[in-house]
Amino acid sequence: MKQIITFLILSAGLGFISNSLIAQEESPVDWQFEVSSEPNANGMYEITFIAEIEDKWHMYSQHLPSPDEGPLPTVFTFEHLEAFDTVGNVAEQTKPHAVFDDVFEVDVNYFDGKAIFKQLVRLNNKEKGAVINGTVSFMVCNETTCLPPTDVPFSLEIKP
């Protein structure tokens, strides 16, 4: 009896480890980060976040109708230094699909193919420039599985 219990525990553990490794190797979203080289008419720079999403996968919007239920939204976090300020919130340039998700049993907003986000920043000292560091956290699913939330760091330099 002890051998059967030990076998079941080991099998479950190995299954969890192999699933975790598969999830780590699988990268269905490729991120690109860009910042404008010149300020706009209001003296602000524009950061562009581009998510290229593999076929059959989808990534969730920042804005979910039921934020306390279902999948996790995409979240952009900036490491605020004295060198810059964000102006407003990260804007979704790509319109998400709004559907009822049978798995989570809630309404969701998601992107497939490509998603573009934009954020305006203002330098506090225009002569010094700034390095803008942060993280984008997101969750992706396909028809059969969801991957654990993923954090992707970014670092962008604005030169005066």
TORTOR-28637 format. One record per residue (C-alpha): residue number from 1; residue in one letter; z, x, y. Coordinates in nm, 2 decimals, always signed. Example, Ala and Ser with C-alpha at 12.3 -4.5 7.8 and 13.67 -1.06 7.14 Angstrom:
residues 2
+------+------+--------+--------+--------+
| resi | resn |      Z |      X |      Y |
+------+------+--------+--------+--------+
|    1 |    a |  +0.78 |  +1.23 |  -0.45 |
|    2 |    s |  +0.71 |  +1.37 |  -0.11 |
+------+------+--------+--------+--------+
This chain:
residues 160
+------+------+--------+--------+--------+
| resi | resn |      Z |      X |      Y |
+------+------+--------+--------+--------+
|    1 |    m |  +0.00 |  +0.00 |  +0.00 |
|    2 |    k |  +0.09 |  +0.29 |  +0.24 |
|    3 |    q |  -0.26 |  +0.44 |  +0.17 |
|    4 |    i |  -0.43 |  +0.12 |  +0.27 |
|    5 |    i |  -0.23 |  +0.09 |  +0.59 |
|    6 |    t |  -0.30 |  +0.46 |  +0.67 |
|    7 |    f |  -0.67 |  +0.41 |  +0.60 |
|    8 |    l |  -0.69 |  +0.10 |  +0.83 |
|    9 |    i |  -0.51 |  +0.28 |  +1.11 |
|   10 |    l |  -0.73 |  +0.59 |  +1.08 |
|   11 |    s |  -1.05 |  +0.37 |  +1.06 |
|   12 |    a |  -0.95 |  +0.18 |  +1.37 |
|   13 |    g |  -0.87 |  +0.51 |  +1.56 |
|   14 |    l |  -1.19 |  +0.67 |  +1.46 |
|   15 |    g |  -1.39 |  +0.36 |  +1.56 |
|   16 |    f |  -1.22 |  +0.37 |  +1.90 |
|   17 |    i |  -1.29 |  +0.74 |  +1.95 |
|   18 |    s |  -1.66 |  +0.71 |  +1.84 |
|   19 |    n |  -1.71 |  +0.40 |  +2.07 |
|   20 |    s |  -1.55 |  +0.60 |  +2.36 |
|   21 |    l |  -1.78 |  +0.89 |  +2.29 |
|   22 |    i |  -2.08 |  +0.67 |  +2.28 |
|   23 |    a |  -1.98 |  +0.50 |  +2.60 |
|   24 |    q |  -1.94 |  +0.85 |  +2.77 |
|   25 |    e |  -2.28 |  +0.97 |  +2.66 |
|   26 |    e |  -2.45 |  +0.64 |  +2.77 |
|   27 |    s |  -2.53 |  +0.65 |  +3.14 |
|   28 |    p |  -2.73 |  +0.34 |  +3.22 |
|   29 |    v |  -2.69 |  +0.39 |  +3.60 |
|   30 |    d |  -2.82 |  +0.68 |  +3.80 |
|   31 |    w |  -2.69 |  +0.71 |  +4.15 |
|   32 |    q |  -2.86 |  +0.88 |  +4.45 |
|   33 |    f |  -2.67 |  +0.93 |  +4.78 |
|   34 |    e |  -2.85 |  +1.00 |  +5.12 |
|   35 |    v |  -2.75 |  +1.02 |  +5.48 |
|   36 |    s |  -2.97 |  +0.99 |  +5.78 |
|   37 |    s |  -3.05 |  +1.32 |  +5.95 |
|   38 |    e |  -3.03 |  +1.17 |  +6.30 |
|   39 |    p |  -2.80 |  +0.90 |  +6.45 |
|   40 |    n |  -2.93 |  +0.56 |  +6.54 |
|   41 |    a |  -2.94 |  +0.42 |  +6.89 |
|   42 |    n |  -2.57 |  +0.35 |  +6.88 |
|   43 |    g |  -2.48 |  +0.70 |  +6.77 |
|   44 |    m |  -2.41 |  +0.61 |  +6.41 |
|   45 |    y |  -2.54 |  +0.76 |  +6.08 |
|   46 |    e |  -2.65 |  +0.55 |  +5.79 |
|   47 |    i |  -2.55 |  +0.63 |  +5.43 |
|   48 |    t |  -2.77 |  +0.49 |  +5.16 |
|   49 |    f |  -2.65 |  +0.44 |  +4.80 |
|   50 |    i |  -2.92 |  +0.38 |  +4.55 |
|   51 |    a |  -2.84 |  +0.27 |  +4.19 |
|   52 |    e |  -3.12 |  +0.29 |  +3.94 |
|   53 |    i |  -3.02 |  +0.07 |  +3.65 |
|   54 |    e |  -3.18 |  +0.11 |  +3.30 |
|   55 |    d |  -3.36 |  -0.18 |  +3.15 |
|   56 |    k |  -3.14 |  -0.44 |  +2.97 |
|   57 |    w |  -2.83 |  -0.34 |  +3.17 |
|   58 |    h |  -2.69 |  -0.49 |  +3.48 |
|   59 |    m |  -2.43 |  -0.38 |  +3.73 |
|   60 |    y |  -2.20 |  -0.62 |  +3.92 |
|   61 |    s |  -2.20 |  -0.68 |  +4.29 |
|   62 |    q |  -1.92 |  -0.60 |  +4.53 |
|   63 |    h |  -1.88 |  -0.97 |  +4.59 |
|   64 |    l |  -1.79 |  -1.18 |  +4.28 |
|   65 |    p |  -1.72 |  -1.55 |  +4.31 |
|   66 |    s |  -1.41 |  -1.52 |  +4.09 |
|   67 |    p |  -1.27 |  -1.17 |  +4.17 |
|   68 |    d |  -0.96 |  -1.22 |  +3.96 |
|   69 |    e |  -1.15 |  -1.32 |  +3.65 |
|   70 |    g |  -1.45 |  -1.16 |  +3.47 |
|   71 |    p |  -1.61 |  -0.83 |  +3.53 |
|   72 |    l |  -1.50 |  -0.57 |  +3.79 |
|   73 |    p |  -1.69 |  -0.55 |  +4.11 |
|   74 |    t |  -1.86 |  -0.24 |  +4.25 |
|   75 |    v |  -1.63 |  -0.07 |  +4.49 |
|   76 |    f |  -1.70 |  +0.21 |  +4.74 |
|   77 |    t |  -1.41 |  +0.43 |  +4.85 |
|   78 |    f |  -1.42 |  +0.68 |  +5.13 |
|   79 |    e |  -1.18 |  +0.97 |  +5.17 |
|   80 |    h |  -1.12 |  +0.92 |  +5.53 |
|   81 |    l |  -1.07 |  +1.24 |  +5.73 |
|   82 |    e |  -1.04 |  +1.27 |  +6.10 |
|   83 |    a |  -1.41 |  +1.37 |  +6.12 |
|   84 |    f |  -1.56 |  +1.02 |  +6.08 |
|   85 |    d |  -1.50 |  +0.64 |  +6.08 |
|   86 |    t |  -1.68 |  +0.38 |  +5.87 |
|   87 |    v |  -1.83 |  +0.10 |  +6.08 |
|   88 |    g |  -1.81 |  -0.23 |  +5.90 |
|   89 |    n |  -1.83 |  -0.26 |  +5.53 |
|   90 |    v |  -2.08 |  -0.14 |  +5.27 |
|   91 |    a |  -2.37 |  -0.38 |  +5.29 |
|   92 |    e |  -2.58 |  -0.49 |  +4.99 |
|   93 |    q |  -2.94 |  -0.45 |  +5.08 |
|   94 |    t |  -3.06 |  -0.58 |  +4.74 |
|   95 |    k |  -2.99 |  -0.94 |  +4.68 |
|   96 |    p |  -2.79 |  -0.99 |  +4.35 |
|   97 |    h |  -2.86 |  -1.25 |  +4.09 |
|   98 |    a |  -2.60 |  -1.53 |  +4.09 |
|   99 |    v |  -2.55 |  -1.68 |  +3.74 |
|  100 |    f |  -2.28 |  -1.83 |  +3.52 |
|  101 |    d |  -2.18 |  -1.56 |  +3.26 |
|  102 |    d |  -2.12 |  -1.71 |  +2.92 |
|  103 |    v |  -1.92 |  -1.41 |  +2.80 |
|  104 |    f |  -1.68 |  -1.40 |  +3.09 |
|  105 |    e |  -1.71 |  -1.78 |  +3.15 |
|  106 |    v |  -1.73 |  -1.74 |  +3.53 |
|  107 |    d |  -1.99 |  -1.72 |  +3.79 |
|  108 |    v |  -2.10 |  -1.36 |  +3.86 |
|  109 |    n |  -2.34 |  -1.17 |  +4.09 |
|  110 |    y |  -2.52 |  -0.88 |  +3.94 |
|  111 |    f |  -2.81 |  -0.63 |  +3.99 |
|  112 |    d |  -3.07 |  -0.51 |  +3.75 |
|  113 |    g |  -3.34 |  -0.25 |  +3.79 |
|  114 |    k |  -3.23 |  -0.11 |  +4.13 |
|  115 |    a |  -2.96 |  -0.18 |  +4.39 |
|  116 |    i |  -2.94 |  -0.04 |  +4.74 |
|  117 |    f |  -2.63 |  -0.03 |  +4.95 |
|  118 |    k |  -2.58 |  +0.09 |  +5.31 |
|  119 |    q |  -2.29 |  +0.20 |  +5.52 |
|  120 |    l |  -2.27 |  +0.31 |  +5.88 |
|  121 |    v |  -2.05 |  +0.59 |  +5.99 |
|  122 |    r |  -1.95 |  +0.73 |  +6.33 |
|  123 |    l |  -1.86 |  +1.09 |  +6.39 |
|  124 |    n |  -1.54 |  +1.14 |  +6.58 |
|  125 |    n |  -1.66 |  +1.48 |  +6.71 |
|  126 |    k |  -2.04 |  +1.49 |  +6.74 |
|  127 |    e |  -2.05 |  +1.86 |  +6.79 |
|  128 |    k |  -1.87 |  +1.94 |  +6.46 |
|  129 |    g |  -2.04 |  +1.71 |  +6.21 |
|  130 |    a |  -1.86 |  +1.59 |  +5.90 |
|  131 |    v |  -1.85 |  +1.60 |  +5.52 |
|  132 |    i |  -1.82 |  +1.25 |  +5.38 |
|  133 |    n |  -1.66 |  +1.24 |  +5.04 |
|  134 |    g |  -1.59 |  +0.93 |  +4.83 |
|  135 |    t |  -1.63 |  +0.75 |  +4.50 |
|  136 |    v |  -1.83 |  +0.45 |  +4.38 |
|  137 |    s |  -1.67 |  +0.26 |  +4.10 |
|  138 |    f |  -1.88 |  +0.02 |  +3.90 |
|  139 |    m |  -1.91 |  -0.17 |  +3.57 |
|  140 |    v |  -2.22 |  -0.23 |  +3.37 |
|  141 |    c |  -2.30 |  -0.47 |  +3.08 |
|  142 |    n |  -2.59 |  -0.56 |  +2.86 |
|  143 |    e |  -2.63 |  -0.86 |  +2.63 |
|  144 |    t |  -2.39 |  -0.73 |  +2.37 |
|  145 |    t |  -2.14 |  -0.49 |  +2.54 |
|  146 |    c |  -1.98 |  -0.38 |  +2.86 |
|  147 |    l |  -1.90 |  -0.02 |  +2.93 |
|  148 |    p |  -1.56 |  +0.07 |  +3.08 |
|  149 |    p |  -1.56 |  +0.11 |  +3.46 |
|  150 |    t |  -1.72 |  +0.43 |  +3.58 |
|  151 |    d |  -1.63 |  +0.64 |  +3.89 |
|  152 |    v |  -1.91 |  +0.85 |  +4.04 |
|  153 |    p |  -1.80 |  +1.09 |  +4.33 |
|  154 |    f |  -2.03 |  +1.16 |  +4.62 |
|  155 |    s |  -2.03 |  +1.42 |  +4.90 |
|  156 |    l |  -2.26 |  +1.41 |  +5.20 |
|  157 |    e |  -2.28 |  +1.64 |  +5.50 |
|  158 |    i |  -2.38 |  +1.53 |  +5.85 |
|  159 |    k |  -2.48 |  +1.83 |  +6.06 |
|  160 |    p |  -2.47 |  +1.80 |  +6.44 |
+------+------+--------+--------+--------+
